Amino acid sequence: MFEANISDQQQKELASKLASLLSTYRYISDSYIIEFFSEGLWETLPVSWQEALGNLAPPKIGDLLLDKDCKDRRYSSVWPLSLLALRTAAHTLSFRREAHIGESTAGTVPDEFQCNHSQSALLGHIFRKHVKPKKQHEIRRLGLLVKKLCDQMNCNHVVDVGSGQSEEAWGPTPRHVVGWVNPKAPWDVFIQQLAVTSCKSTGAKTIPDEKKQHMEDLHPEPHCLQTKVEDLETVLQMQSNDILSSETAAKMLTPTNCRSKPHSAVVLTGLHACGDLSATLLRHFANCPQIRAITSVACCYMKISTQDNPNPPGVFQPPASSDFTLAQSCAEYGYPMSNWVRELPGHQLSYKAREGACHAIEDYLHRLREDSSLLRTHCYRAILETIIRDQRPDLRRPGIQTIKKSHLLSFPEYAQLALPRVGLPADLNFDPISVDEMLAQQGKVVAYFSLVLLLAPVVETLVLLDRMIYLQERGFQSALLPLFNAAFSPRNLVLVAVKVNEDYS
């Protein structure tokens, strides 16, 4: 059986320390690196920090600031105690992310991909088809964990919940999709929907061609997300037609209509369930007697609802059903979930802080050590922001579609491609002397962003710890396992909880 890796009291004490640390350095975690020049972010740091970090080479920044396991730190100057304390606190209070279950994490590629970086040596062809290496790695590791849970809980049913947004959802993958349900519905309706869709399914459910085509039309490439709200609402309405009301579900859950057992014990799992979906699944686990265990891998923390931001950008609410209103579905926020964290001073996490927690610190540390040319992209974008605001003071932090290989371009070349994307002429004149002065400060941009990344695992730890305390408050023990290789899969912490006081025989 899985045991809690931190006691109840330790969880609460850790949450208090995390909230205190983040409230102290909120001005860093809430800042946008693209505003480095336009908002004078460097000048917001203590002068002693500026002197310590301002002239460091990228590999030094990685060793002295981000690498918690560096054994040979050599300083060119005396660092202020406040900066040393921040680094130590951030590293000490964050959950460790190193996967240590029979797998080396020394390199950026797990052992199973050493022979072929695109195919796991431990999965058969059917499990690799149309699935990227990162996902192959996650499927194998999480699958083993879920199988172990099923064996220990004497459970033969697994419910895998996902957002259905990936391309794999429509491709010929080995996933057996039995239906689409609304996870924001109350847990009893959720269970009824699962039973009904299981009844209706005699094989992998397929999507009507016209609906599939409409959905594909609404999944453009990441760099051209221009989907209209009314189009998404149309799709949501189409999906809602597949969602049965609890009254209808109850009628169908009769011996004549359904041979399945709606009250069978299940293990609930969600691999990178986006935003509030992970929080909703934990609530279902806590409230639903049929769900005996759960494995939850969260992602997209910026899409979590909070009291200050109940409808985060990019999150579309489903149409209200007859069973519950939209207001009721949003009554419980994705953060904080626990009563303890909700009462802590300074527990609030902004959209930007939660977005920063999604960044891959291991990948950036690798860039620092390699002194990669990729490091200049933040500086380019920050300079561009000053040019945009000079022309359009009302335009702040506009979204700019990804410019491929921008790190290989000169800044004028980059600006020529980027400016038209915000409605400005490609040949716009700007002061080259001013641009050169900002380019010379690339090292400071890198140092400041490293401070932001230093706090990213702290934010993630508080979000996940809040969920552990939520379960604790309801009598359930849980544990966080660093199941995946963090360098390969940044969101690698799996929250595992079981109901140990039930009879599973």
N, C-alpha and C positions, 0 to 999 in steps of 0.2 A: 504494500500500500504506500502511496505517496505521503510524505510527511511535510508539514510546514517548515520552510527553511528559515523562518524568522518568527519569534513568539508574538503573541497579541500585543503585549506591552511594547516590545521593540518596534513593531509596526507603527504604533501611535507616536512613539518618541521620534522615530525617523521622519514621519510625516511632518511633525512640528519643526524639525531642523530644516527639512527641505523647503517648507513654506517660508521660514525665516530667511534662509539664504537667497531664495528667488526674489523675495520682496526687497531685499537689500540691493540686488543687482538687476532689478527690473528694467532699468534704463538701458541695459545691455541686451537682455533677452528680447525686449520689445522693439529693438531698433531694426531698421532695414538697411542692409549693407549698400543698396543702391543709392541711399541718401548720405553716404559717407562724406561727400564734399558739400552737397547742397544743405545739409543740416549740421555740418561741422562735428561729426561724431567723434573724431579723434580728440577734439578739445573737451569733450565731456568726460574723458578719463582723467584720473588724478595725474598731476604733472610727473610724479615719480614713476607712474606706470608708463607714461609716454617715453620717459628717458630710458626705462629698462627694455621696452619692446620696440622702440622706433627704428633701431638700426640692425635688428636681428635678421639673419638670413633664414629663408624658409625651413631648411632642415633643423636649425636651432630652435625655431618656434615649435616645431613638432616635438623635439626632444624635451624641451624645457616646459612646455605648456600642456600639450595634448596627450603625450604618451605617459600613461600612469605607471607603466612598468619599466621605464627607462632607469637603468642602474648607474649610469655614468653622466650625470648632469654637470656640465661645466659652464659657469657663468662668466661673461665678460665684464659684468658689473654687479654690484650688490643690488639684489631685488628688494623692493619694499615688502615689509611683513604682510601688508594687506593683500598684495598680489599672491604671495606664497600661500597665505591662508585660503584665498579663494581657490587656487589650484588644488590644494590638499583637500578642502571641503568638498569640492565638486567630484574629485576622484573617489573619496572615501564614502560619500553618501549615495552615490549612484550604484545601481545594481550592476554587478559584473556581467559582461556580455560575452565572455570567452566560452565557446562550446567545448566541453571537456568529456564528451561521452564517446570515447574511442575514436576520436578524429583529430588530426593535426590541424592547427589553425595558424601555423607559421607563415604560410603563403596566402595569396589571395584566392587560390582555387582549392577546394576540398579534394581529398585523396581520390574520391570516386571519379574525378574528372581529369586526373593526371594523364591518362592515356589519350583521352579524347575530351577536349575542353567543352564540347557541345553535347556530349552524351554521357549520362551516368553509367558506369560499368556495373552498377548494382540493380538497375531496372531493365526489365524486358522492353522490347520494341513498342509494344502496345501502350506502355506507360510513358514512353518518351515522345511519341508522335505528337507533333504540333505543340510541344511543351518546352519552354526555354530551360536551359541548364539550371538557372536559379530555382525555378519552380520544381524541376525534377528533384533537386536536392531537398527542397522543403517537403515535397510529397513523401519521399522515402522516409525522412526522419520523423515527420509527424505521423505517418502511417504506422510506423513501428510503435510509437508512443500510444496511439489510439488502440492498437491491437492489444498492447499490454494492459491498458485500462479495461477493455472489454473482457479479457481473461480474468482479471482480478475482480471485476464486478459481476461476472457471470451474465454478461449482457451480449445479445446477438444483433442489436440494431444500432446503427450509427446514423445520425442526422448531420449532414455537412451543409452548413449554411454559408452562402456567399452572395455578393451583390449582383452577380450575373452580368457584370460590365465588361468582362474580358473577352477577347476574341475566342478563347478556348470554349466559352460557353456555347458557341454556335458551331464549332468544328467537331469532327468525328473523334472526340476524346473518349477515354474509358469511363468518364463520369456517367453515372446513371441518374438523370434528372427526372424526378417524379412529379414535379409541379412547381408552381410559383406561388408563394404565400407572402403575406405581409407580416414581417417580424415585429412591426410596431403595434400589432394587435395584442390584446391581453393574452396571457399565456394559455388560457383554456381554449381560446379561439385558435391560437397558433397550433396547438396539439390536434384540434379537430381538423384543421386544414391539412395537417400532415397526414392524418389518417385517411381523409377523403382522397387526397392526391395519390396516396399509396394504393387505395382501392381502384382508382380510375386507371392506374398505370399497369399495362401488361408488358411493358418494355420501356426503353428509353424514350421519353416523351419528345416529340419533335415539334418544331415551331412552324406554324403555317407560313407558306412562302411569302405571302404579302406582308405578314407581320415581321418575318425575319428581315425582308428587304428594307422595311421601314426602320427597323432597329439599326441595321447596318448603316443606313443613311445618317443616323444620329450618332455614329461613332467615328468621327473624323480623326485624322492624325492628331497627336497631342499639340502640334504647333499651329493648328488651325481650328481651335475650338470656338466656332461661331454659331453654335446651335441656338435656334430660337426657343424662347421659353414656351411659346404656344405649341411648338412641335413636341417638346418633352412632355407637356401636359397631355397631349394627344396619346403619346405612348403610355403614360401613367394610367390614363383612362382605359386603354386597351388591356393593360396588365390587370387593372382592377376587375375587369370582367372575368378574369380567371380566378379571382379570390372570392370564396364563398362566405356568406354571412354565417355567424355561429348558429342561427336558427336553421338555415339550410343544411349546414354541416351536421347538426344534431339529427335531422331527419334522415340523412344518408347513413348515419352511423348505426344502422339497425342490422340484425342478422341477415335480413333478406337482401340488403343492399351492399353489405360489406363483410367479407370474410376475415379481414385483418383485425387485429386486436389494437384498438386505439389507445389502450392503456399499457401497452408493452413498454418495458424499461428501455431507455435509449441512452446512448452517449452522444452528447452534443459537441460538435467541433466547428470551428471557424478559422480558416487559414487566411490571415490578413483581411478579416472582416472590417470594412471601412467605417470610420467615424463612429456614429452612435450604434451601428449594428453590433459591435462587440459588447457595448454596454447593455443593449437590449437582450442579447443572448445570456449574459450573466444574470439579468433579472429573471429570465425564463428559468434558468437553472435553479435559482433560489426559491422560486414560487411554485414550480411545477413538480409534482411528485413523480411523474414518469421519467424525468431527466435525472439520471443517477450520477453522471459525471460530465465534466466539460473540459475541453482544451481550447483556449482562446488565444489567438495570435492577432494582436491589434495592428492597425495602421491608420494613416491619414488623421492624426490627432487634431489637425486644424478644422476638420469637418465635424468635430464633436460639438454638440449644443451645450451652451452654458446660459446662466441666467442673464448675463450681459449681452450674449450673442446667441439667442435661441435658434436663429436661422443662418448658419454660417454660409459664406459665399460658396456657390457650386453645389449646394444641397437643395434638392427639390422635394417638397413634401408630397406624399401620395394623396389622392382624393379621399375625402372623409367618407367612411362607410356608415352603414346603419348601426353598426355595433359600437363604434366609438368615434368621437369627434376629433378633429385635428388638435383642438386645445388640450384634450385629454391625452393624446399621444405625445404631446410636447411637455406635459406636466412634470415629467421626470427627465432631468437633463443628463447628458452623457458625462459631464463633470461639473461639480463633484458628485459622486454617487453615495458616499458614506456620510453619515451624520458627523463623524469626528472631523473629517477634513473640512466639511462645510462650516464648522465653527472656528476653524483656525484663522487667526489674523494673517492677512497676506496670502491666502491660499489661491486667489484668483490667478488664472492663466489666460493671457490675451491670445487672440488668434495668431499673432506673429510668434509668440513664444511656443505655441503648440505646433505651428508650422515648422519652426526651427528644430523641434524635437524629431522631425522626420528625416533630417539630413543624416548622411552616412559619415560619421566621424572617422571611421577607419579608412574610407576612400580618400578623404581630404588629407589625412595624416600621410598616406602613401604619396599624394601629390607634393606635400611639403618636403618629404625626404628626397624625392626625385627632383625637387625644384622645377616642377613641371611648368611648361608654358601655359597650361590650363589655368594657372593661378591668376593670370592677367584678366580673365573674363569679368570678374567682379569689379576691377578697376575700370575697365572699359565701360561697363554699364553705369557705374557711378558718375563717370565723366559725362556720359550721354545724358544723364538725368539733369545735370546742371545746364546743358545746352537746351534741352527741352523746356525747362522752367524759364530760361531766359526768353524764349520765344512764346511760350504758353504758360504763364504763371498759374493758370487755373488747372493745369494738367500735372497731376502728381502720381508718380509711380505707375505710369501706364504699362499695361502688359505688352511685351514685345516678343513675338514669336521667335523661337530658337533660331539663331543664325549658325549654320553648320560650320564647324572648324573656325569659329571666330578667333580662337587663340592664335591662329596662324596668320591672321590679318593684321595690317597696320591699323591704327585707330581711325585715320581718314577712310580707309576701306570699310571698316566696321560701321562707321557712322553713315556712310553712303548707302549701306544696305538697311540699316536700322531706322533711320529717320523717316522714310516713307511709310513705315509700319505704324507710325503715330500721326500720320497726316502732315508731315513736314517735308519740304523739298530735299531731295538727295544731295543737291549741290549747295545746301545751306552753308553760308560762310560762318566760321567761328574763329575765335582768337587762337592761333596755333601756339603762341607763347604760353597762354594760360593752360592749354591742353598739355603741353610738355611739362609744365610745373606739376600738374596733377599726376601725369604718368610717372614722374619721379617719386611719387609717394605710394607706389604700388605696394611696397613693403609694409607700410602702415595699414593699408587696406587689408592685406593678408593677416597681419597681426590682430587687427580688430575683429575680423571675421572668425579668427581662431578663438577669441574670447567668447564670441557668440556660440560657437560649437562646443566650447568647454561646458557651457550651461545646458546644452541640448540633452545630454543623458540625465541631467538633474530633473528637467521638466518631464521627460518620459518616465522616470522613476516615480515621481509624485503622482502622475496619472495612473500608473499601474498599481502603485501602492494604495491609492484611494479605492481601487476595485477590490484589492485583497481585504482591506478594512471593511468594505461594504459586505463582503461575504462573511467576514468574522462577526460582524454585528448581527448576522442572521444565523449564526451557529455553525458555519462551514469553515473548515480549514482549507487553505490553498497554498500553493507553492509556485514560484517563478523559475522556469528552467531555461537557460540559454541553449536552446536546442539546435539552432542553425549556426553555421559559420558566419560570424558577424561581417567579415570582409566580403562575403559572397551574398549575404542576405541581411541587410541592416536592421530590419525589424525582426529580431531573432528570439525575443523573450516570449515563452509560452506560459500562460497562466493555466494551472491545472488545479481542479477542485473536484472532490468526490463527496458523496453522502455516505459516511461510514456507519451510521446508526440504523441502516435499513437492512431488511432480510432479503438477501439476493438468491436464496436457494430456490 
